[in-house]
Amino acid sequence: GLGTHPYLQVLPGALQSPGMRRIVPDPEARAAFVRDARVRIAMTPDYAHIDDKAGVIVVSWWYYHLGDNLDLYLDLLHELTHIRQLKEGKDLWDASRSYADRPTEIEGYAVATEEGRRLGMTEERLQAHLHNPWMTEDDVKRLRASMDALFVAQPLPAQ
């Protein structure tokens, strides 16, 4: 329903996700971080975003109830990456860079894409997941190149 919920209530198996290792590598820190994370389900017109004042993930009611489960899962990982970045003091809205060139977005999309690949998503399906109304084809190409470079340089941490 509408309101703010623990992340683990919205995504109960989250701690078993390999994607979580990417977001917070240390198991104890990861458990505490995810336990403290919150998701607000609200009547908003978009899909998902961060309320940086409250430090919560906001998911639209319609997307939570009617959206594709895999897309929602990947978006929840992406947004949880932003919650960690916010707690680290990173600028999520760096206006000096385009959306697709922000290190925070590159990491968020990389986490989601890596998990999507692990779950067997085709490249076409991943490409569709990356598209949104505010990015051009060139933006998506740059984003993908940056994501690939990021995780070649930083392999997935062990459990």
C-alpha positions as CSV (number, residue, x, y, z in Angstrom):
1,G,0.0,0.0,0.0
2,L,0.9,3.7,0.0
3,G,3.4,4.8,2.6
4,T,6.9,4.1,3.7
5,H,8.0,0.6,4.1
6,P,11.3,-1.2,5.0
7,Y,13.2,-2.2,1.9
8,L,13.2,-5.8,2.9
9,Q,9.4,-5.7,3.1
10,V,9.2,-4.5,-0.4
11,L,12.0,-6.8,-1.7
12,P,12.2,-9.7,0.9
13,G,15.0,-11.7,-0.6
14,A,17.2,-8.7,-1.2
15,L,20.1,-9.7,1.0
16,Q,20.6,-12.9,-1.1
17,S,21.0,-10.9,-4.3
18,P,24.5,-10.8,-5.7
19,G,23.7,-7.2,-6.8
20,M,23.7,-6.3,-3.1
21,R,27.4,-7.3,-2.9
22,R,28.1,-4.7,-5.6
23,I,26.2,-2.0,-3.7
24,V,27.8,-2.7,-0.2
25,P,30.6,-5.3,-0.4
26,D,31.0,-6.0,3.4
27,P,28.3,-8.5,4.6
28,E,27.7,-6.9,8.0
29,A,27.6,-3.4,6.6
30,R,25.3,-4.6,3.8
31,A,22.9,-6.2,6.3
32,A,22.7,-3.1,8.4
33,F,22.4,-0.8,5.3
34,V,19.6,-2.8,3.8
35,R,17.8,-3.2,7.1
36,D,17.7,0.6,7.5
37,A,16.7,1.4,3.9
38,R,13.2,2.5,3.2
39,V,10.9,2.6,0.1
40,R,8.0,5.0,-0.1
41,I,5.2,3.9,-2.4
42,A,3.4,7.1,-3.6
43,M,1.0,8.4,-6.1
44,T,3.7,9.9,-8.4
45,P,3.7,9.9,-12.3
46,D,7.2,8.5,-12.7
47,Y,8.7,5.1,-12.0
48,A,11.3,5.4,-9.2
49,H,13.5,8.1,-7.8
50,I,15.3,9.2,-4.6
51,D,13.9,11.7,-2.1
52,D,17.3,13.0,-1.1
53,K,15.8,15.1,1.7
54,A,14.2,12.0,3.4
55,G,16.9,9.5,2.2
56,V,14.3,7.1,0.8
57,I,13.5,5.5,-2.5
58,V,10.2,6.6,-3.9
59,V,8.3,4.2,-6.2
60,S,5.1,5.1,-7.9
61,W,2.1,3.1,-6.8
62,W,1.2,2.2,-10.4
63,Y,4.7,0.9,-11.2
64,Y,4.9,-1.1,-8.0
65,H,1.6,-2.8,-8.7
66,L,1.5,-2.9,-12.5
67,G,5.1,-2.7,-13.7
68,D,7.3,-5.6,-14.9
69,N,8.7,-7.4,-11.8
70,L,12.2,-7.7,-13.2
71,D,12.3,-4.0,-14.2
72,L,11.1,-3.1,-10.7
73,Y,13.7,-5.3,-9.1
74,L,16.5,-3.8,-11.1
75,D,15.2,-0.2,-10.4
76,L,15.1,-1.0,-6.7
77,L,18.8,-2.1,-6.9
78,H,19.7,1.0,-8.9
79,E,17.9,3.4,-6.5
80,L,19.5,1.6,-3.4
81,T,22.9,2.3,-5.0
82,H,21.8,6.0,-4.9
83,I,20.9,5.8,-1.3
84,R,24.4,4.5,-0.5
85,Q,25.9,7.2,-2.6
86,L,23.8,9.8,-0.9
87,K,25.0,8.6,2.5
88,E,28.6,8.9,1.2
89,G,27.9,12.5,0.4
90,K,28.0,12.2,-3.4
91,D,26.1,14.7,-5.5
92,L,23.3,12.7,-7.2
93,W,22.2,15.7,-9.2
94,D,25.6,17.0,-10.5
95,A,24.4,19.6,-13.0
96,S,27.9,20.0,-14.5
97,R,27.4,16.6,-16.3
98,S,24.6,15.2,-18.4
99,Y,22.5,12.5,-16.8
100,A,24.2,9.7,-18.7
101,D,27.6,10.9,-17.7
102,R,27.1,11.2,-14.0
103,P,29.3,8.7,-12.1
104,T,26.3,8.1,-9.7
105,E,24.0,7.1,-12.6
106,I,26.7,5.0,-14.3
107,E,27.2,3.0,-11.1
108,G,23.4,2.7,-10.5
109,Y,22.7,1.4,-14.0
110,A,25.8,-0.8,-14.0
111,V,24.5,-2.5,-10.8
112,A,21.1,-3.1,-12.4
113,T,22.6,-4.2,-15.7
114,E,25.0,-6.7,-14.1
115,E,22.2,-8.2,-12.2
116,G,20.0,-8.3,-15.3
117,R,22.7,-10.2,-17.2
118,R,23.1,-12.6,-14.3
119,L,19.4,-13.3,-14.5
120,G,19.6,-14.0,-18.2
121,M,18.2,-10.8,-19.7
122,T,19.1,-10.5,-23.4
123,E,21.1,-7.5,-24.5
124,E,17.9,-6.2,-26.3
125,R,15.9,-6.5,-23.0
126,L,18.7,-4.7,-21.1
127,Q,18.8,-2.0,-23.8
128,A,15.1,-1.5,-23.3
129,H,15.5,-1.3,-19.6
130,L,18.1,1.4,-19.9
131,H,16.0,3.7,-22.1
132,N,14.0,6.4,-20.5
133,P,12.3,9.6,-21.9
134,W,15.2,11.9,-21.1
135,M,18.0,9.9,-22.7
136,T,18.9,9.8,-26.4
137,E,20.4,6.8,-28.2
138,D,23.8,8.5,-27.9
139,D,23.3,8.9,-24.2
140,V,22.5,5.2,-23.8
141,K,25.6,4.3,-25.9
142,R,27.8,6.4,-23.7
143,L,26.2,5.1,-20.5
144,R,26.8,1.5,-21.6
145,A,30.4,2.1,-22.5
146,S,31.0,3.8,-19.1
147,M,29.2,0.9,-17.3
148,D,31.2,-1.7,-19.0
149,A,34.5,0.1,-18.2
150,L,33.5,0.5,-14.6
151,F,33.0,-3.2,-13.8
152,V,35.9,-4.4,-15.9
153,A,38.0,-2.3,-13.6
154,Q,36.0,-3.5,-10.5
155,P,35.1,-7.2,-10.5
156,L,32.1,-8.3,-8.3
157,P,33.3,-8.7,-4.7
158,A,33.2,-12.2,-3.2
159,Q,30.4,-12.9,-0.8
